[in-house]
Amino acid sequence: MNELAFHSATRLAAMVRRGQVGCVELLDHFIARTERLDPNLNAVVVRDFERARKAARALDRKRKDPVGPLHGVPMTVKESFNVAGLPTTCGFPARLHDAVLEDALPVQRLKAAGAVVFGKTNVPVALADWQSFNPVYGATNNPWNVAHTPGGSSGGGAAAVAAGVSGLELGSDIGGSVRVPAHYCGLFGHKPTWGLCPSRGHFAVAAALADISVIGPLARSADDLSTVLDLIGQPDPAETALTLKLPVPRTGAIDGLRIAVWSTEPGQQTDRETVAQIEGLARFLRREGAKVSLTARPAFDPLEAFHIYLRALNTALSARLDEVTLIRIRERVASLSPEDMSADAIMVRTVDMPHRAWLRLNERRTQLRRAWGTFFQDWDVLICPAISTPALPHMQQGETWARRVTIDRQEIPYNNMLFWPGLTCGFHLPASVAPIGLSNAGLPIGVQIVGPMYGDRTTIHMAKLLEKAWRGFVPPSGWA
């Protein structure tokens, strides 16, 4: 039975449809694994086992007439998604006893497709770290090495899926929060085009969709990414009856694909093993018949693009800040040296940005977004790092702006690692992550696959090609 834990969600659903396993039987298998293994992970921090069993029993009665493509698949969702009757704390103790009344829209859609949601997974406070720890639920460990973080902010879900504790996960991403945990835990993940998947009922948005923020899946196969995107990637019916049809990939094979490779950037420290894995993949893709360029770039200054993202990110997050926090940030800004051009300094200087200044920022961002569009007329996808390093050790002391990391013996500010996540999502582009190898320390390394706006099917298709021809999900040892 233990091999069930590492099957893809689509394969689990197929087994249910064929009668090879029942919905309750499958759910109980994942619940048993959660109870046995999660004490060493601390990933599934909110559990809803009995209601899940009730849902699974109802689905068993409908096995011959499946309700959708995830019929009977046990899954978890990030703690920041509303699930009726459960709290949504996002790591804030004051929210612990406030149960919500309605499932988030994407959770509704996944349940309607047959998914059995049996728990919620851990996050950092305010979803604002690549370390998934908070004062409510504690810290989550990476199943590849429990002394390391699984990433954030969708870190609990990534750990659960990688360790075979959950069949599938729904996460969110504004600064790498799906892509980094996928990379850190050896999974597939997808950050959709901004606005494609409505987020109603997610902490990061109220009625209005927050700039840059998206929701997306983490999974053990690229097929699962497609399945989830099909389910959640339509407009909110409370807003419009419009439907979307995403473009299909230009070609179905590696042969003939046009692939730009951006493995390093001067001034943006990137781990040598990560660079070597991506460039090794590039050589393989060229041998397989793809047109590959190591030098093709969009027509803009990467540093300017990074700084635009940082400023847009901080303004997107500003609405959730209380007055006490704002006062503290203003004090930090006053103490900054004018020469400080770290990621944190650039972000906090936006604290009181006038709307007119934001409009100018957005105008320039739109110009660069069009440069991306021109670039993708010549290239099907761009492959690049998801973040600067494999999974970091636990770093739970101090604010993120005060932390430092060492990459190949060079120390940099922690949040300078936003370069690779922000270079693409700041301009609303879709990106998939696929596992491509392991570091010398045995930690997963993934690749970020970026496409044009609404090119989601192309980036996921590229992940599927890599899964078949290069590397698929490999379970971490010790979690059988």
TAURUR-V966163 format. One line per field, one symbol per residue. ss: DSSP state (2 for helix, 1 for strand, 0 for the rest). phi: phi as a letter, one per 40 degrees, with the letter a starting at -180 (. if undefined). A space follows every 50 residues. Layout:
ss->???
phi->???
//
This chain:
ss->02222200222222222000002222222222222222220001111022 22222222220022200000000111110010000010000022200010 00002222222200011111100022200000110001100100100100 00002222222200000011111000002222222001111000000000 01000000000001111110022222222222000000000000000000 00000001111100100100022222222222222220001110000000 02222222222222222222002222222222222000000022222200 00002222222222222222222222220011110000000010000002 22011110011112222222222220000011111111000001111111 000002222222222222200000000000
phi->.ccdcbcccccdccccccgcacccdcccccccccccbcdcbfbccbbbcc cccccccccdcbdcbdcicbdgccabbddcccbdgbcbcfgcdcccbbcc bacddccdccccchcbcbabbcacdgfbacbcaaccbgbbbcccaccbcc gacccccccccccgcbcabbbaabahccccccccbgbcabbcddgcbcbd gbdcbbccccdgcbbacbacacdcccccdccbcbdcccbaccbbbcccdc acbcdgcbbcbbcaadgbcbdcccdccccccdcccccchccbbcbcacca cdccccccddccccccccccccccccccccccdccccdccbcdccccccc dbdcdccccccccccccccccdccdccbbcabbaccacacdccdbbbgcc cccbbbbfgbcbcdccccdcccdbccbgccabbbcbibcccgccbbbcbb bcdgcdccccccccccccbbabcbcccgbc
//
